[in-house]
Amino acid sequence: MRIPCPFCGPRDAHEFAYLGDASLARPDPAAPDADALFHDYVYLRDNPAGSLRELWYHAAGCRQWLAVTRDTRTHQIAEATLVRKSEAAR
């Protein structure tokens, strides 16, 4: 799979580190039910078939975080854009 990096151009996926679904939000550790929320956040993930927005880190290149919209069935990439650090840190 080749990921179109906005800085480096199309690069092999092996240059990137995969973080996962870009829509997930890290729970608040101060919440009263933080243990249950973190359990769900870490272990209970959807595995959708189709278009998914994911976070990828270009570790062997420009070292930027990208939001990649990818079809999980075909690995066809529709879009790759830079993301803010706050979004990547989730």
Protein Blocks (a to p, Z undefined) as FASTA:
>chain_A
ZZddfklopadfklpccfbjfkbccddfkbmklmmmmmmmmmmccddedjdddddddfkl
nopacdddddfklopafbdcdddfklmnZZ
